[in-house]
Amino acid sequence: MSTEMKGDELQNGLKPKPKKESAKKVPKEKKEVAPTGKEVKKETKLGMTIKKNDNFGDWYSEVVVKSGMIEYYDVSGCYILRPWSYAIWEILKDFFDAEIKKIGIQNSYFPLFVSEQALTKEKDHIEGFAPEVAWVTKSGNTDLEVPIAIRPTSETVMYPVFAKWIRGHRDLPLRLNQWCNVVRWEFKHPTPFIRSREFLWQEGHTAFATKKEADVEVETVLELYRRIYEDYLAVPVVKGIKSEVEKFAGGLYTTTVEAFIPNTGRGIQGATSHCLGQNFSKMFEIHFEDEKGERALVWQNSWAFTTRVIGVMVMIHGDDKGLVLPPRVATVQVVVIPVPYKNVDSSVMLDACHEVSQKLESAGLRVKEDTRDNYPPGWKYSDWELKGVPLRIEIGPKDIENKQVRMVRRDNFEKEDVPLDNVAERAVALLDEIQASLFKKAKEERDLCIKEVLKWDDFIMALNDKKMVLAPWCDDVEVEEDVKKRTKGDTGAAKTLCMPFEQPDLPEGTLCFASGKPAKRWALWGRSY
Ligand code: 87F
């Protein structure tokens, strides 16, 4: 697949936080002559200027803009997802959509707007979230008779009709999903993908006759979320269950995949799969007549992943040269670049590039031939490095002579000359290696960030060392609240990220690191996004 791209695409990178106009001189474009003899533009400052380890926040803003993923917008907390990032969303969407259909979940679409009456029906659920709900109050200059909310999530939109559609056990299970946008008027500092006021997600809402069926689905969906992170985005996650404090308040229990950003020392909730129990079916009166003819409440689940996944991937793999895309989510997996040379007919290189990219496409790869004649090869290399393309192929006169191409990996910059006969096979293998190696590296680094402790002092030391902490815990709500209080500082309080499904041994008599009471399980703690 080759995508059309204009040569000036990268010049649109707006600065994250526009500074006031100053007397500073804007660097002028320099003109240079390419080996083809054509005059070429040579822009300055198109590449990365901030190092990941120097200023992580600014590095992130720079990389999402300059790679062409994000364009800033004049409504705070809202961002434009450009094709370079939206394509990643589509790949993940295609995967997840196909998987949920395999297990009998159907897509549907419910309205964006929620009436006040529906939204406030379930008071306990909405209470804590109320400040984040955005309302439409006018049409033109006229006040609406009753303001209408914009969905922050769709429980209150969908469950009233669940009550209508579900009558008997034959109407169950009812398993619906929708791909849509939601709006949450957050007041915390917004960050592209990670925390935005409007975001894209899928939300699954299902109803069953038995808790057992609901439990199975919660786990099945969580495994799909793990696969999105680990198999596609090459981001390691910890699967687990949320504490009472951290679970979705309206539900019975919440399972989660948790990622970790080593640069900030913060955990980040990757996606959640909730069992709602019968809490919502009580509230919305979703009954059915069971096989014995008795009236019963349905068991419900809900689950979601959002465009946040893209931000986590950028933070984990990106480097000082820009984005690093795992091959399975890269729109362009291989870029093929001709390397023209003085006094050599460049059509030979162009033909070879075309031949190679066709071979790669036939092998099922997503390929881009960069034949732009107004940029020299070195400029193109940096450009595609900035955009994170996993594999680059260069073809110059020497390569033609030797019937070979040069392959360069984005993840470690290793170079390799590959015989022309072998390009497709080798490219496929290298992309697999890159995918595996990105995950391995991220997992090794993540594992170094998990510290097992038994005592409070060691807990504090590990936290201050930007680590996650695995500690034996009594699982008391008051103790978690107390830990939050005791760790409150400039960088935010520590909380439980989850209680991992995979638990280390907990010998009899082990005490809680925070309360000294008998420990019930190991919990993973950390500061978080
Ligand atoms: C913000 C405003 C209003 C989160 C909110 O996780 C309501 C809410 O209910 C709210 N922020 N939540 C929790 C969402 C829970 C649940 N919804 C369906 C999910 C998965 C998808």
Boltz pocket constraint, residues with backbone or C-beta under 6 A from the ligand:
constraints:
  - pocket:
      binder: B
      contacts: [[A, 125], [A, 126], [A, 129], [A, 130], [A, 132], [A, 133], [A, 152], [A, 153], [A, 154], [A, 155], [A, 183], [A, 184], [A, 202], [A, 203], [A, 204], [A, 248], [A, 272], [A, 274], [A, 302], [A, 303], [A, 304]]
      max_distance: 6.0
